[in-house]
Amino acid sequence: GQQVMQIPQYQHVQEGEDFTTYCNSSTTLSNIQWYKQRPGGHPVFLIQLVKSGEVKKQKRLTFQFGEAKKNSSLHITATQTTDVGTYFCAGRINYGGSQGNLIFGKGTKLSVKP
Amino acid sequence: NAGVTQTPKFQVLKTGQSMTLQCAQDMNHEYMSWYRQDPGMGLRLIHYSVGAGITDQGEVPNGYNVSRSTTEDFPLRLLSAAPSQTSVYFCASSYGLGTGELFFGEGSRLTVL
């Protein structure tokens, strides 16, 4: 089936360092969403990207959607201990005009050393 | 607004037992879904529903049944639990398939011995 690949699987950073996670799809996506899951918690929606080349910012978080709408990235500037958690991308494919289910990447688990 | 409510939060079963995970949402969402989360595997779609009376299979449907008799409720049934079904289960809803963000419940941790 269709897959969304996400790398890296784990990332350990020192507080204050930057962090980036990447998602790639072999198929053009109609949109991509990002979620954050704190340890022991449930996924929480962060943002949705729809347009080719779109860039959105939320404070220290920058989200990008590739020109071909096949890849996306999440970049966190100057990580803080509150950024700890697993970040998931989830892509949606358009099947002949009908939207499909979200396909989740396997997530990147971020740990931050104070 | 309670959002998406899942029960129970924790459950231990013996192999072969049956049980139902409950999911309810109070946001009048048409789309509801069940995911399982296993270490290193991300979130995998089990079943989903685009409205009352309509259900369909996701990526990993075997061993699970669902029904959607009302807009609010979407229970997940394990007919004969197996150790391979040990996992954390999340129910999620959204306004519609292909529309908007998913709202997740807090999860149900199931252990099958």
Interface residues (C-beta under 8 A of the other chain):
Chain A: G1 Q6 Q9 S30 Q33 Y35 G41 H42 P43 V44 F45 Q48 F88 A90 R92 S98 Q99 G100 N101 L102 F104 G105 K106 G107
Chain B: S33 Y35 G40 M41 G42 L43 R44 L45 Y48 G58 E59 F90 A92 L97 G98 T99 G100 E101 L102 F103 F104 G105 E106 G107
